[in-house]
Amino acid sequence: MFLPPARVRIFLCRQPTDMRKSFDSLAALVREVVSGDPLSGDAFVFKNRDGDRIKVLWWDRCGFCLLYRRLEEGTYMFPEQGEVSAAELAMIFEGIDVSAATRRKRYIRP
C-alpha cells in the first residue's frame, strides 16, 4: 500500500466529504474548513458520510497526490484527535480502531 512519507504530518477531516471532489475541490476544503495550506506538504484525509471511502490529498514537491480507497465491507474509524502519524493512518486503513490501541513508551531524542 502506498502512503505519504513518515515525515509528513497527517490531518483528519472529521466531517463527511463528498467523494466526487477531486484535487482542486479538496484543496479548497483544506483552505476553508481545516484552515490549512494544501501546498505545505501535509496530508489531509477525508471520508464520506457512510465511512466506507477515504481520500488522502497531499502535495509532493511537484504536484498533488490523491489516494482513494473504498471498502467492500465495514467502515473506517477516525480517532478524536485531528492529527495522526503515518503508522496510525496505516492502522486506520487496516481497520484498527486507533483510539483503542495502546502505545508503548519509546525513546524520543531531545
C-alpha positions in Angstrom: 0.0 0.0 0.0 1.3 3.5 -0.9 1.2 6.0 2.0 2.7 9.5 2.4 6.2 9.6 3.8 6.6 9.2 7.6 7.9 12.8 8.0 4.6 14.2 6.6 2.0 15.5 9.1 -1.4 13.9 8.5 -4.6 15.7 9.4 -8.1 14.2 9.5 -11.2 16.0 8.4 -13.9 14.6 10.7 -16.9 16.0 8.8 -18.2 13.9 5.9 -16.9 14.9 2.5 -18.4 14.5 -1.0 -16.2 11.8 -2.6 -16.9 13.3 -6.1 -14.5 16.1 -5.2 -11.0 15.9 -6.7 -7.7 17.8 -6.4 -8.9 21.4 -6.6 -12.1 21.0 -4.6 -10.3 19.1 -1.8 -7.6 21.7 -1.7 -10.2 24.4 -1.4 -11.8 22.4 1.5 -8.3 22.3 3.2 -8.1 26.1 2.9 -11.7 26.8 4.1 -12.6 24.1 6.6 -9.3 23.0 8.0 -7.6 26.4 7.7 -4.5 24.7 6.3 -2.2 25.1 3.4 -2.6 22.3 0.8 0.8 23.2 -0.6 2.6 22.7 2.8 3.4 19.0 2.1 1.0 17.9 4.9 -1.5 15.2 4.1 -5.3 15.7 4.6 -7.6 12.7 5.0 -11.3 12.9 4.1 -14.0 10.3 4.5 -17.6 10.0 3.2 -20.8 10.0 5.2 -21.1 6.2 5.3 -17.4 5.9 6.4 -16.5 3.3 3.7 -14.4 5.6 1.5 -11.3 7.6 2.1 -9.4 10.2 0.1 -5.9 11.4 1.1 -4.6 14.6 -0.5 -1.0 15.8 -0.2 1.5 17.9 -2.1 4.6 16.1 -3.2 7.0 18.9 -4.3 5.8 19.0 -7.9 2.1 18.2 -7.7 -0.9 16.9 -5.8 -1.2 13.2 -4.9 -4.6 11.7 -4.3 -5.1 8.3 -2.8 -8.7 6.9 -2.9 -9.7 3.8 -1.1 -13.1 2.0 -0.9 -14.0 -0.8 1.5 -16.3 -3.6 0.4 -17.4 -4.3 4.0 -17.1 -2.3 7.2 -16.2 1.3 7.9 -13.1 3.4 8.7 -12.8 4.7 12.3 -11.2 8.1 12.8 -9.8 8.9 16.2 -10.9 12.0 18.1 -7.6 13.9 17.6 -7.2 15.8 14.3 -3.6 14.7 13.6 -2.3 11.2 13.2 1.1 9.6 12.3 1.8 7.6 9.2 1.7 4.4 11.3 -1.7 5.4 12.7 -3.0 6.1 9.2 -1.9 2.6 8.1 -3.8 1.2 11.1 -6.9 3.1 10.1 -6.6 1.6 6.6 -6.3 -1.9 8.1 -9.5 -1.4 10.1 -7.9 -0.9 13.5 -9.5 1.5 16.0 -6.6 3.8 16.7 -8.3 5.3 19.8 -8.4 1.8 21.4 -4.8 0.9 20.6 -2.2 1.2 23.3 1.1 2.9 22.5 4.2 1.7 24.4 6.8 4.2 25.7 9.5 4.9 23.1 12.7 6.9 23.3 12.4 10.4 21.8 15.7 12.1 21.0 15.9 15.6 22.7 
